[in-house]
């Protein structure tokens, strides 16, 4: 048995181009950690969380992270802090899958 929740949750996800598959890695009363697997050309639409901080971790591929109108292509390991109210999202402009985790806390 392993303490790692990533491999079992994300290993079999293989989204088609322009689609996203996701898996919940941690769900408690005060935090949600979710993995987003972006197929080539997929986009996690920009959105905001007024009552929670969201932290992206880039763990695979080279997604382009967008925050408050600024876009940057990142490689793992990378961590992006999205403060409460910051408009944030991600897109995959490559031909390979890209994986980010998003930690949301506290839960609204």
DOTI-118995 format. One record per residue (C-alpha): residue number from 1; residue in three letters; x, y, z. Coordinates in steps of 0.25 Angstrom, whole numbers, always signed. Layout:
<sites>
i / aa / c1 / c2 / c3
NUM / ALA / X / Y / Z;
...
</sites>
This chain:
<sites>
i / aa / c1 / c2 / c3
1 / UNK / +0 / +0 / +0;
2 / UNK / +5 / +14 / -3;
3 / UNK / +1 / +27 / +3;
4 / UNK / +1 / +34 / -11;
5 / UNK / -13 / +36 / -17;
6 / UNK / -8 / +42 / -30;
7 / UNK / -4 / +29 / -38;
8 / UNK / -17 / +21 / -36;
9 / UNK / -26 / +33 / -38;
10 / UNK / -19 / +39 / -51;
11 / UNK / -12 / +27 / -57;
12 / UNK / -23 / +22 / -66;
13 / UNK / -28 / +36 / -70;
14 / UNK / -26 / +38 / -85;
15 / UNK / -35 / +49 / -90;
16 / UNK / -38 / +51 / -105;
17 / UNK / -33 / +64 / -111;
18 / UNK / -40 / +76 / -106;
19 / UNK / -46 / +69 / -94;
20 / UNK / -42 / +69 / -79;
21 / UNK / -44 / +57 / -70;
22 / UNK / -43 / +59 / -55;
23 / UNK / -41 / +51 / -42;
24 / UNK / -43 / +55 / -27;
25 / UNK / -30 / +52 / -20;
26 / UNK / -34 / +58 / -6;
27 / UNK / -48 / +62 / -1;
28 / UNK / -49 / +66 / +14;
29 / UNK / -58 / +76 / +21;
30 / UNK / -48 / +88 / +18;
31 / UNK / -40 / +84 / +6;
32 / UNK / -42 / +78 / -8;
33 / UNK / -30 / +74 / -17;
34 / UNK / -34 / +70 / -31;
35 / UNK / -26 / +66 / -43;
36 / UNK / -29 / +71 / -57;
37 / UNK / -24 / +63 / -68;
38 / UNK / -24 / +72 / -81;
39 / UNK / -24 / +66 / -94;
40 / UNK / -17 / +73 / -106;
41 / UNK / -24 / +86 / -109;
42 / UNK / -33 / +85 / -96;
43 / UNK / -36 / +97 / -87;
44 / UNK / -40 / +99 / -73;
45 / UNK / -49 / +111 / -75;
46 / UNK / -44 / +123 / -66;
47 / UNK / -53 / +124 / -54;
48 / UNK / -51 / +130 / -39;
49 / UNK / -54 / +125 / -25;
50 / UNK / -58 / +137 / -17;
51 / UNK / -58 / +130 / -4;
52 / UNK / -46 / +121 / -5;
53 / UNK / -31 / +120 / -9;
54 / UNK / -27 / +111 / -21;
55 / UNK / -13 / +106 / -23;
56 / UNK / -9 / +99 / -36;
57 / UNK / +2 / +89 / -36;
58 / UNK / +7 / +85 / -50;
59 / UNK / +11 / +71 / -50;
60 / UNK / +11 / +66 / -64;
61 / UNK / +13 / +72 / -78;
62 / UNK / +14 / +87 / -81;
63 / UNK / +1 / +94 / -79;
64 / UNK / -1 / +109 / -80;
65 / UNK / -7 / +115 / -67;
66 / UNK / -15 / +127 / -68;
67 / UNK / -17 / +136 / -56;
68 / UNK / -24 / +150 / -57;
69 / UNK / -21 / +152 / -72;
70 / UNK / -6 / +147 / -71;
71 / UNK / -3 / +134 / -78;
72 / UNK / +10 / +126 / -75;
73 / UNK / +14 / +112 / -80;
74 / UNK / +20 / +104 / -69;
75 / UNK / +27 / +91 / -67;
76 / UNK / +27 / +82 / -55;
77 / UNK / +29 / +84 / -43;
78 / UNK / +22 / +97 / -43;
79 / UNK / +13 / +103 / -33;
80 / UNK / +3 / +115 / -36;
81 / UNK / -4 / +122 / -25;
82 / UNK / -18 / +127 / -29;
83 / UNK / -23 / +136 / -18;
84 / UNK / -38 / +138 / -14;
85 / UNK / -45 / +145 / -26;
86 / UNK / -33 / +143 / -36;
87 / UNK / -39 / +138 / -49;
88 / UNK / -31 / +126 / -53;
89 / UNK / -31 / +114 / -63;
90 / UNK / -22 / +106 / -71;
91 / UNK / -20 / +101 / -86;
92 / UNK / -12 / +90 / -93;
93 / UNK / -5 / +95 / -105;
94 / UNK / +3 / +83 / -107;
95 / UNK / +1 / +69 / -114;
96 / UNK / +3 / +62 / -101;
97 / UNK / -6 / +61 / -88;
98 / UNK / -4 / +71 / -77;
99 / UNK / -8 / +69 / -63;
100 / UNK / -10 / +80 / -52;
101 / UNK / -15 / +78 / -38;
102 / UNK / -24 / +88 / -32;
103 / UNK / -25 / +90 / -17;
104 / UNK / -37 / +98 / -12;
105 / UNK / -37 / +103 / +2;
106 / UNK / -45 / +106 / +11;
107 / UNK / -57 / +100 / +4;
108 / UNK / -67 / +110 / +1;
</sites>
